Amino acid sequence: MSKSDRLFYSGIYFVDASRDNIVVADILDNNIYAMVNGFVELLHKPVEYRDNGETDYKMNYVTPFVESVFHLLDRFQIYRGLPFDCFNSSDVSILRGQISYAKFVEIGGSEVGAVEVKSFLTSPVDIDNAIIRLGKITKRMLHVRVLKAKPAREFFTFGVTAYGSVVEYYIHRYHSPAVASSSPSSPTPLPVYTFELIERRSLPTLPTTFTHMYLSLKYLIHYKKLMEDSLAEDSDIDNRT
């Protein structure tokens, strides 16, 4: 069964929009060049040519890149190795299975995204399993978020997968049933949940992909901005009380 079919049976419609032209604004160029220089030392660690462990891959290559654009004063933070709050269970064995490499959490406590990581030599089947898992986790996060949300801009959660030399960026989108069924641009009702692959980039912390560092960082900043745009404003929070 294909990845799309497996997600569909979980109530998720998969969309590969990675070939769409996405315009990323020319912002923070000087800061990006400074960040690129900070990664130069990683060129001396050619782990892609040996059977590296997944933990080393995560800590030496994925973490420095993914966390490079996030800061302590941001409105959401990255937490590694913690269970998801969107799953309520007292069964410790179940909770262990509900831990991804990392999750994005809004300052107010709401989970807004997750990160799944698979290292080199991971089979295509296991990569698909990780993506399906990410789709299910972000759907659960989205369900919880929608129950609390006021404006429609909060009807999103976010997912990142890193495997080998690839980073993929996903958006999980909730379509209100009333809006979905009355969409003038679609002759059939939109699915309530869509899990969209919006971009595929190189993981630029490897010796053979380092030349992609500037564009990869630029897109990561753009993706962070999409996440920030989905957060509630003070006026939205006031209207909830």
ABEGO torsion letter per residue (X at the ends): XBAAAAAAAAGBBBBBAAABBBBBBBBGAAAAAAAAAAAAAAAABBAAABBBBAAAAAAAAAAAAAAAABBAABABBBBBGBBBAABBBABAAAAAAABBABBBBBAAGBBAEBBBBBBBGBBAAAAAAAAAAAAAAAAAAAAAAAAABABAAAABBBBBBBBEABBBBBBBBBBBAAAAAABAABABBBBABBBBBABBBBBAABAAAAAAAAAAAAAAAAAAAAAAAABBBAAAAAAAX
